[in-house]
Amino acid sequence: MIWNEAKECMSRDELSALQSSRLVKLVDYVYHNVEFYRKKMQALGLLPGDIKNIEDIVKLPFTTKDDLRENYPFGLFAVPRSQVVRVHASSGTTGKATVVGYTRRDIDVWAECVARCMAMAGITREDTIQVAYGYGLFTGGLGAHYGAEKIGAMVVPMSTGNSKKLTTMMVDFGATAIACTPSYLLHLTEILEQEGLIEQLKLKKAICGAEPWTEKMHKEIEERLHISAFDIYGLSEIMGPGVACDCEFHKGLHVCEDHFYPEVLDSATMKPQKAGETGELVFTTFTKEALPLIRYRTKDLTSIDYSTCECGRTSARISRFKGRVDDMLIIRGVNVFPSQVEAALIDVEEVSPHYMIIVDRVNNLDTLEIQVELNPKYYTDEIRVLEGLNKKITHVLNQALGLNPKVKLVEPQTLNRSEGKSVHVIDKRKLY
């Protein structure tokens, strides 16, 4: 056992006792350090002393992404900025980011959790791992990087953007593992096949996450690259990658329950679901210092299994995600909401408020096309004018989404109207 992996083989009673102890400390911590939680608890008539064990978690209030936005950027931080050594951020529905802070200890815990996940995948200090997640405000790159270093592997921080160079280095450096999105790995696979490099690879493992992927895609990756692929889960608000990962038996993702407490709740009543029943995944962070969160609603739909896995780990396992409660899209690891598009277009007078988002997967990479209706007042068939307007709208949407979509201008009254709730998204990826 390494990197505290022994915690994953504790009995359920031992784990419950540890979780109870940590929840009591967490509630006292946020009550005295985060005004938002203090007011929430006071509104419910709760004091820290009212929380005595893990079963009392149901008494506590929920936290949502809207709460993070409304307290942008640092309103939910529990420590002074002088103790925050790093921030990451993810996009929000209005274009304003949700900001996550980390203390030095938070970074260390994060690295340990990712190291555990990599250990589950069989990665050791003998491996050379290419990190092909994006680096920067997105948590994927640095999260995987620090975890791989923690385990002692040699890290090649490739990021994304130059696929040909990446595949060349996979061969030249003798990479035995790679961390990236599953769709990007399939894209790399095509390049490797075209270049006749598959047989020259030393690749054995892939740690894939940041977007949903099907079992079919999982098998295709393994068969075409002759490797074992593992699913890693995380979200910026909770920590980043490393919250959960599957083992060699691929029967659910093991949650690092000593740091993150999972609940699966009925999204309508917010009451606990039984093991095996589908519901919304909710997390409480036990050990985070800079941005501790209580009962954070992820909007992800899954089920949970508390039985001991064939690998021997007793930590709870969450199933492959079945969808989301809200309308968020995950495109190449970036969160995109239809309302972001609407908010961006509303100030462009040359277009109408009618639009359609079309998401597809071409050559194993997610594509984003946004069809926008022209305002009848500005309608023209003059190519030069349309090209200029297309360029303008593409820039506006790029700034709002953090992605570079393909913009297609359509004639007025072209897009379908709905008497009920408008349909703004066509997702052709068939992820579930």
C-alpha positions as CSV (number, residue, x, y, z in Angstrom):
1,M,0.0,0.0,0.0
2,I,1.3,3.5,-0.9
3,W,0.1,7.1,-0.7
4,N,-2.3,6.3,2.2
5,E,-4.0,3.7,0.0
6,A,-4.6,1.8,3.2
7,K,-7.5,4.1,3.8
8,E,-9.2,2.5,0.8
9,C,-9.1,-0.9,2.6
10,M,-10.4,0.2,5.9
11,S,-13.6,-1.5,7.2
12,R,-16.8,0.5,6.6
13,D,-17.0,1.1,10.4
14,E,-13.5,2.4,10.6
15,L,-14.1,4.7,7.6
16,S,-17.3,5.9,9.1
17,A,-15.6,6.8,12.4
18,L,-12.9,8.7,10.4
19,Q,-15.5,10.5,8.4
20,S,-17.5,11.5,11.5
21,S,-14.4,13.0,13.1
22,R,-13.5,14.9,10.0
23,L,-17.1,16.2,9.4
24,V,-17.3,17.5,13.0
25,K,-14.0,19.4,12.4
26,L,-15.1,20.7,9.0
27,V,-18.3,22.1,10.2
28,D,-16.6,23.9,13.1
29,Y,-14.0,25.2,10.6
30,V,-16.4,26.6,8.0
31,Y,-18.7,28.1,10.7
32,H,-16.0,30.2,12.1
33,N,-14.1,31.0,8.8
34,V,-16.7,31.3,6.1
35,E,-19.5,33.8,6.5
36,F,-21.6,32.1,3.8
37,Y,-21.8,28.9,5.7
38,R,-22.3,30.5,9.1
39,K,-25.3,32.4,7.8
40,K,-26.6,29.2,6.1
41,M,-26.4,27.2,9.3
42,Q,-27.9,30.0,11.4
43,A,-30.8,30.2,9.1
44,L,-31.4,26.5,9.7
45,G,-30.9,27.0,13.5
46,L,-27.7,24.9,13.4
47,L,-24.6,25.3,15.6
48,P,-21.4,23.3,15.0
49,G,-22.1,21.3,18.1
50,D,-25.3,19.9,16.5
51,I,-23.2,17.9,14.1
52,K,-21.8,14.9,16.0
53,N,-21.3,12.2,13.3
54,I,-21.5,11.5,9.6
55,E,-25.2,10.6,9.8
56,D,-25.8,14.3,10.7
57,I,-24.6,15.4,7.3
58,V,-28.3,15.4,6.1
59,K,-28.9,18.4,8.5
60,L,-26.4,20.6,6.6
61,P,-27.2,23.0,3.7
62,F,-26.3,22.3,0.1
63,T,-23.8,24.3,-1.9
64,T,-24.3,25.0,-5.6
65,K,-22.3,26.5,-8.5
66,D,-24.5,29.6,-8.3
67,D,-23.2,30.1,-4.7
68,L,-19.6,30.1,-6.0
69,R,-20.6,32.6,-8.8
70,E,-22.4,34.9,-6.4
71,N,-19.4,35.0,-4.1
72,Y,-16.9,35.5,-7.0
73,P,-14.0,35.4,-6.8
74,F,-12.8,34.7,-3.2
75,G,-16.0,35.0,-1.1
76,L,-16.1,31.3,0.0
77,F,-12.4,31.1,0.8
78,A,-11.8,30.0,4.4
79,V,-8.2,31.3,4.6
80,P,-6.6,34.7,3.9
81,R,-5.2,35.2,0.5
82,S,-1.7,35.1,1.9
83,Q,-2.2,31.3,2.5
84,V,-3.5,30.6,-1.0
85,V,-0.6,29.3,-3.2
86,R,-2.6,28.6,-6.3
87,V,-6.0,29.3,-8.0
88,H,-7.8,27.4,-10.7
89,A,-11.0,28.2,-12.4
90,S,-13.8,26.8,-14.5
91,S,-16.3,28.5,-16.7
92,G,-19.8,29.4,-15.5
93,T,-23.2,29.9,-17.2
94,T,-22.8,33.7,-17.4
95,G,-19.2,33.6,-18.6
96,K,-17.9,34.4,-15.1
97,A,-15.5,31.8,-13.8
98,T,-15.9,29.8,-10.6
99,V,-12.7,30.2,-8.8
100,V,-11.0,27.5,-6.6
101,G,-8.2,28.2,-4.2
102,Y,-5.5,25.9,-2.8
103,T,-3.3,26.1,0.3
104,R,0.1,24.3,0.3
105,R,-1.6,21.4,2.2
106,D,-4.4,21.3,-0.4
107,I,-1.9,20.9,-3.2
108,D,-0.2,18.1,-1.2
109,V,-3.5,16.3,-0.6
110,W,-4.5,16.7,-4.2
111,A,-1.2,15.2,-5.4
112,E,-1.7,12.3,-3.0
113,C,-5.2,11.6,-4.3
114,V,-4.1,11.6,-7.9
115,A,-1.1,9.4,-7.0
116,R,-3.6,6.9,-5.5
117,C,-5.6,6.9,-8.7
118,M,-2.4,6.3,-10.7
119,A,-1.5,3.5,-8.3
120,M,-4.9,1.9,-9.0
121,A,-3.9,2.0,-12.7
122,G,-0.6,0.2,-11.9
123,I,1.6,3.3,-12.6
124,T,4.8,3.3,-10.6
125,R,8.1,5.3,-10.3
126,E,9.4,3.2,-13.2
127,D,6.9,4.8,-15.6
128,T,7.3,7.7,-18.0
129,I,3.9,9.5,-18.2
130,Q,3.0,12.1,-20.8
131,V,0.4,14.6,-19.4
132,A,-1.7,15.8,-22.4
133,Y,-4.4,17.6,-20.5
134,G,-4.4,21.4,-20.8
135,Y,-2.3,23.3,-18.4
136,G,-3.4,26.6,-16.9
137,L,-6.6,27.5,-15.1
138,F,-8.0,24.1,-16.1
139,T,-7.2,21.6,-13.3
140,G,-6.4,18.6,-15.5
141,G,-2.8,19.4,-16.5
142,L,-1.3,20.4,-13.2
143,G,-3.4,18.0,-11.2
144,A,-2.2,15.0,-13.2
145,H,1.4,16.4,-13.2
146,Y,1.7,16.7,-9.4
147,G,0.2,13.3,-8.8
148,A,2.6,11.6,-11.3
149,E,5.5,13.4,-9.6
150,K,4.2,12.3,-6.2
151,I,4.3,8.7,-7.3
152,G,7.8,9.1,-8.6
153,A,7.1,8.7,-12.3
154,M,9.0,10.7,-14.9
155,V,6.6,13.4,-16.2
156,V,6.5,14.8,-19.8
157,P,4.3,17.9,-19.5
158,M,3.2,18.0,-23.2
159,S,-0.3,19.6,-22.7
160,T,-2.3,19.8,-26.0
161,G,-1.9,21.7,-29.2
162,N,0.8,19.9,-31.2
163,S,-0.4,16.4,-31.7
164,K,2.4,15.4,-34.2
165,K,5.1,16.5,-31.8
166,L,3.3,14.7,-29.0
167,T,3.1,11.4,-30.8
168,T,6.8,11.7,-31.9
169,M,7.8,12.2,-28.3
170,M,5.6,9.3,-27.1
171,V,7.9,7.1,-29.2
172,D,11.2,8.9,-28.7
173,F,10.8,9.2,-24.9
174,G,9.4,5.6,-24.5
175,A,6.2,6.8,-22.7
176,T,4.6,4.0,-20.8
177,A,1.5,6.0,-19.7
178,I,-0.5,9.0,-20.9
179,A,-3.1,11.2,-19.2
180,C,-5.5,13.0,-21.4
181,T,-9.2,13.2,-22.5
182,P,-10.4,9.9,-24.1
183,S,-11.4,11.7,-27.3
184,Y,-8.0,13.3,-27.7
185,L,-6.4,9.9,-27.1
186,L,-8.4,8.4,-30.0
187,H,-7.2,11.4,-32.1
188,L,-3.6,10.6,-31.2
189,T,-4.3,7.0,-32.0
190,E,-5.3,7.9,-35.6
191,I,-2.0,9.9,-36.0
192,L,0.0,7.0,-34.7
193,E,-1.7,4.6,-37.0
194,Q,-1.2,6.9,-40.0
195,E,2.5,7.2,-39.2
196,G,2.9,3.5,-38.6
197,L,4.1,4.1,-35.0
198,I,1.8,1.8,-33.0
199,E,4.2,-1.1,-32.8
200,Q,7.0,1.2,-31.7
201,L,5.1,2.4,-28.6
202,K,6.0,1.3,-25.1
203,L,2.6,2.6,-23.9
204,K,0.8,0.4,-21.4
205,K,-1.6,2.6,-19.5
206,A,-3.9,5.6,-20.1
207,I,-5.6,7.8,-17.4
208,C,-8.5,9.4,-19.1
209,G,-11.1,11.9,-17.8
210,A,-12.5,15.5,-18.1
211,E,-15.3,14.3,-20.3
212,P,-17.9,11.5,-20.4
213,W,-17.0,8.4,-22.5
214,T,-18.7,5.3,-23.4
215,E,-17.7,1.7,-22.7
216,K,-17.4,1.3,-26.5
217,M,-14.8,4.1,-26.6
218,H,-13.0,2.6,-23.7
219,K,-12.7,-0.8,-25.5
220,E,-11.7,0.9,-28.7
221,I,-8.8,2.7,-27.0
222,E,-7.6,-0.5,-25.4
223,E,-7.8,-2.5,-28.5
224,R,-6.2,-0.1,-31.0
225,L,-3.4,0.9,-28.6
226,H,-3.0,-2.5,-26.9
227,I,-3.1,-0.9,-23.5
228,S,-5.3,-0.7,-20.3
229,A,-7.4,2.5,-20.0
230,F,-8.6,3.9,-16.7
231,D,-11.4,6.4,-15.9
232,I,-10.4,9.2,-13.5
233,Y,-13.0,11.7,-12.2
234,G,-12.9,15.0,-10.6
235,L,-14.3,18.5,-10.8
236,S,-12.6,21.8,-10.1
237,E,-14.9,22.9,-7.3
238,I,-14.1,19.8,-5.3
239,M,-10.4,19.5,-6.1
240,G,-9.8,18.5,-9.7
241,P,-8.9,15.1,-11.1
242,G,-8.3,12.5,-8.4
243,V,-11.6,12.5,-6.6
244,A,-12.3,8.9,-7.9
245,C,-10.8,6.4,-10.3
246,D,-11.5,2.9,-11.4
247,C,-9.2,-0.1,-10.8
248,E,-8.3,-3.0,-13.0
249,F,-11.7,-4.6,-12.7
250,H,-13.5,-1.5,-14.1
251,K,-16.6,-2.0,-11.9
252,G,-17.1,1.6,-10.7
253,L,-14.8,4.5,-9.7
254,H,-13.3,4.2,-6.2
255,V,-13.9,7.5,-4.3
256,C,-11.1,8.8,-2.0
257,E,-13.7,8.7,0.8
258,D,-11.3,9.9,3.5
259,H,-11.1,13.3,1.7
260,F,-14.5,13.5,-0.1
261,Y,-17.8,12.2,1.2
262,P,-20.2,11.1,-1.6
263,E,-24.0,11.2,-1.4
264,V,-26.3,10.1,-4.1
265,L,-29.6,11.8,-3.8
266,D,-33.0,12.0,-5.5
267,S,-32.6,15.3,-7.5
268,A,-36.2,16.2,-6.9
269,T,-36.5,15.5,-3.2
270,M,-32.8,15.6,-2.3
271,K,-33.4,12.5,-0.1
272,P,-30.7,9.7,-0.1
273,Q,-31.0,7.0,-2.8
274,K,-30.4,3.4,-1.9
275,A,-27.2,1.8,-3.1
276,G,-27.5,1.0,-6.8
277,E,-30.2,3.6,-7.4
278,T,-29.5,6.5,-9.8
279,G,-29.4,10.0,-8.3
280,E,-27.5,13.2,-8.2
281,L,-23.9,13.0,-6.9
282,V,-23.2,15.4,-4.0
283,F,-19.8,15.8,-2.4
284,T,-18.5,17.2,0.9
285,T,-14.8,18.0,1.2
286,F,-13.4,16.8,4.5
287,T,-9.8,18.1,4.4
288,K,-9.7,21.1,2.0
289,E,-8.4,24.3,3.7
290,A,-8.8,27.1,1.2
291,L,-12.2,26.2,-0.3
292,P,-14.0,23.7,1.8
293,L,-17.4,22.8,0.4
294,I,-20.4,21.2,2.2
295,R,-22.8,19.1,0.2
296,Y,-21.8,20.4,-3.2
297,R,-24.3,19.5,-5.9
298,T,-22.3,18.2,-8.9
299,K,-25.4,17.7,-11.1
300,D,-23.9,14.4,-12.3
301,L,-26.2,11.4,-12.3
302,T,-24.8,8.2,-11.0
303,S,-25.3,5.3,-8.5
304,I,-23.1,4.1,-5.7
305,D,-21.9,0.7,-4.5
306,Y,-20.5,0.2,-1.0
307,S,-19.6,-3.5,-1.4
308,T,-16.0,-4.6,-1.3
309,C,-14.5,-4.6,-4.8
310,E,-12.7,-7.6,-6.3
311,C,-9.5,-5.6,-6.0
312,G,-9.9,-5.6,-2.2
313,R,-10.7,-1.9,-1.7
314,T,-13.6,-1.1,0.5
315,S,-14.1,2.5,-0.7
316,A,-17.4,3.3,-2.2
317,R,-17.6,3.1,-6.0
318,I,-19.6,5.4,-8.3
319,S,-20.9,4.1,-11.6
320,R,-20.3,5.4,-15.1
321,F,-22.3,8.7,-15.3
322,K,-25.8,8.5,-16.8
323,G,-26.2,12.2,-17.6
324,R,-26.6,15.5,-15.8
325,V,-29.4,17.2,-14.0
326,D,-28.8,20.5,-15.8
327,D,-28.0,21.4,-19.4
328,M,-24.3,21.7,-19.1
329,L,-22.2,20.3,-22.0
330,I,-18.7,19.1,-21.6
331,I,-16.7,19.9,-24.8
332,R,-13.0,18.9,-24.9
333,G,-12.9,19.2,-21.1
334,V,-14.6,22.7,-21.0
335,N,-18.0,23.3,-19.4
336,V,-20.4,25.0,-21.8
337,F,-23.9,26.2,-21.0
338,P,-26.5,27.3,-23.6
339,S,-27.1,30.4,-21.5
340,Q,-23.4,31.5,-22.1
341,V,-24.1,31.6,-25.8
342,E,-27.3,33.5,-25.2
343,A,-25.6,36.0,-22.9
344,A,-22.8,36.5,-25.5
345,L,-25.1,37.1,-28.4
346,I,-27.6,39.4,-26.8
347,D,-25.2,42.4,-27.2
348,V,-24.6,41.7,-30.9
349,E,-27.3,43.7,-32.7
350,E,-26.7,42.1,-36.1
351,V,-28.2,38.8,-34.9
352,S,-31.5,37.7,-33.4
353,P,-31.8,35.8,-30.1
354,H,-32.4,32.5,-31.9
355,Y,-29.5,30.1,-32.0
356,M,-28.7,26.4,-32.1
357,I,-25.8,24.6,-30.6
358,I,-24.7,21.4,-32.4
359,V,-22.1,19.2,-30.7
360,D,-20.6,16.3,-32.6
361,R,-17.5,14.1,-32.5
362,V,-15.5,14.1,-35.7
363,N,-12.2,12.1,-36.0
364,N,-12.6,11.4,-32.3
365,L,-12.6,15.1,-31.3
366,D,-15.5,17.0,-30.0
367,T,-16.7,19.7,-32.4
368,L,-18.9,22.7,-31.6
369,E,-21.0,24.5,-34.2
370,I,-23.3,27.4,-33.3
371,Q,-25.9,28.4,-35.8
372,V,-27.0,32.0,-35.4
373,E,-29.9,33.8,-37.1
374,L,-29.3,37.1,-38.7
375,N,-31.4,40.1,-37.6
376,P,-33.7,40.8,-40.5
377,K,-32.6,44.4,-40.4
378,Y,-29.0,43.4,-41.1
379,Y,-29.7,40.5,-43.5
380,T,-27.5,40.5,-46.6
381,D,-26.1,38.1,-49.1
382,E,-22.9,40.1,-49.6
383,I,-20.1,37.6,-48.8
384,R,-17.6,40.1,-47.6
385,V,-20.0,41.5,-45.0
386,L,-21.1,38.0,-43.9
387,E,-17.4,37.0,-43.5
388,G,-16.7,40.0,-41.3
389,L,-19.8,39.4,-39.2
390,N,-18.9,35.7,-38.8
391,K,-15.4,36.7,-37.6
392,K,-16.9,39.1,-35.1
393,I,-19.4,36.6,-33.6
394,T,-16.7,33.9,-33.5
395,H,-14.5,36.2,-31.4
396,V,-17.4,37.1,-29.1
397,L,-18.2,33.4,-28.5
398,N,-14.6,32.5,-28.1
399,Q,-14.2,35.1,-25.3
400,A,-17.4,33.8,-23.6
401,L,-16.8,30.1,-23.9
402,G,-13.1,29.6,-23.9
403,L,-13.5,27.5,-27.0
404,N,-13.3,28.4,-30.7
405,P,-16.6,27.3,-32.2
406,K,-17.6,27.1,-35.8
407,V,-20.2,29.8,-36.4
408,K,-22.8,29.4,-39.1
409,L,-24.9,32.4,-40.0
410,V,-28.4,31.5,-41.1
411,E,-31.2,33.5,-42.7
412,P,-34.0,35.1,-40.5
413,Q,-36.8,32.7,-39.4
414,T,-34.6,29.7,-40.4
415,L,-34.2,28.0,-37.0
416,N,-37.2,26.0,-35.6
417,R,-39.4,27.7,-33.1
418,S,-41.0,25.9,-30.1
419,E,-44.2,26.6,-28.3
420,G,-42.8,25.1,-25.2
421,K,-39.3,25.2,-23.8
422,S,-36.9,26.2,-26.6
423,V,-34.5,23.5,-27.7
424,H,-31.1,25.1,-28.2
425,V,-28.8,22.0,-28.2
426,I,-28.4,19.0,-30.5
427,D,-25.7,16.7,-29.1
428,K,-24.8,14.0,-31.7
429,R,-22.1,12.3,-29.6
430,K,-24.5,9.7,-28.1
431,L,-22.4,9.6,-24.9
432,Y,-24.7,7.5,-22.8
